């Protein structure tokens, strides 16, 4: 959505011209996922975590991510 809303973000995410900003989007997504994995590992490594709450939160985030892939939604920000 940021690449749609901002020309600066569109250009910054363009890591490989034939692909366009998709190359930066996927690279950024993988980096954010890895950083999140490391942060949660160190935060939760010796704790009991309420699986139901974490699972519900994960489902909400997955749903928001899924909605964000539809053009009518992300074109609102362009």
C-alpha positions as CSV (number, residue, x, y, z in Angstrom):
1,X,0.0,0.0,0.0
2,X,2.9,2.3,0.7
3,X,4.2,1.9,-2.8
4,X,0.8,2.8,-4.2
5,X,0.5,5.9,-2.0
6,X,4.0,7.3,-2.3
7,X,6.2,7.8,-5.4
8,X,9.2,7.8,-3.1
9,X,8.3,4.4,-1.7
10,X,7.6,3.1,-5.2
11,X,11.1,4.1,-6.3
12,X,12.8,2.9,-3.1
13,X,11.3,-0.6,-3.4
14,X,12.3,-1.0,-7.0
15,X,15.4,-3.2,-6.4
16,X,15.4,-4.8,-9.9
17,X,13.9,-2.9,-12.8
18,X,12.2,-5.8,-14.8
19,X,10.3,-6.8,-11.6
20,X,9.6,-3.3,-10.3
21,X,8.7,-2.5,-6.7
22,X,7.6,-6.2,-6.1
23,X,11.3,-7.1,-5.7
24,X,11.6,-4.7,-2.8
25,X,8.2,-5.7,-1.3
26,X,9.2,-9.3,-1.1
27,X,12.7,-8.6,0.2
28,X,11.3,-6.3,2.9
29,X,8.7,-8.8,3.9
30,X,11.3,-11.6,4.3
31,X,13.5,-9.2,6.4
32,X,10.6,-8.2,8.6
33,X,9.6,-11.8,9.1
34,X,13.1,-12.8,10.1
35,X,13.5,-9.9,12.5
36,X,10.1,-10.7,14.0
37,X,11.1,-14.4,14.4
38,X,14.3,-13.4,16.3
39,X,12.5,-10.9,18.5
40,X,9.8,-13.3,19.5
41,X,12.3,-16.1,20.0
42,X,14.2,-14.1,22.6
43,X,11.0,-12.7,24.2
44,X,9.3,-16.1,24.5
45,X,12.1,-18.6,24.8
46,X,11.6,-19.4,28.5
47,X,7.9,-18.4,28.9
48,X,4.6,-20.2,28.7
49,X,2.6,-18.4,26.0
50,X,-1.2,-18.5,25.7
51,X,-1.5,-20.3,22.4
52,X,-5.1,-19.4,21.9
53,X,-4.4,-15.7,22.1
54,X,-1.3,-15.9,19.8
55,X,-3.2,-18.0,17.3
56,X,-6.2,-15.5,17.2
57,X,-3.8,-12.6,16.8
58,X,-2.0,-14.5,14.0
59,X,-5.3,-15.2,12.2
60,X,-6.3,-11.5,12.4
61,X,-2.9,-10.5,10.9
62,X,-3.3,-13.1,8.1
63,X,-6.8,-11.8,7.4
64,X,-5.5,-8.2,7.2
65,X,-2.7,-9.3,4.9
66,X,-5.1,-11.2,2.7
67,X,-7.5,-8.2,2.4
68,X,-4.5,-6.0,1.6
69,X,-3.7,-8.0,-1.6
70,X,-7.0,-7.0,-3.3
71,X,-6.6,-4.0,-5.7
72,X,-9.9,-2.3,-4.6
73,X,-8.4,-2.0,-1.1
74,X,-4.9,-0.9,-1.8
75,X,-5.9,1.4,-4.7
76,X,-7.8,3.5,-2.2
77,X,-4.3,4.7,-1.0
78,X,-3.1,5.8,-4.5
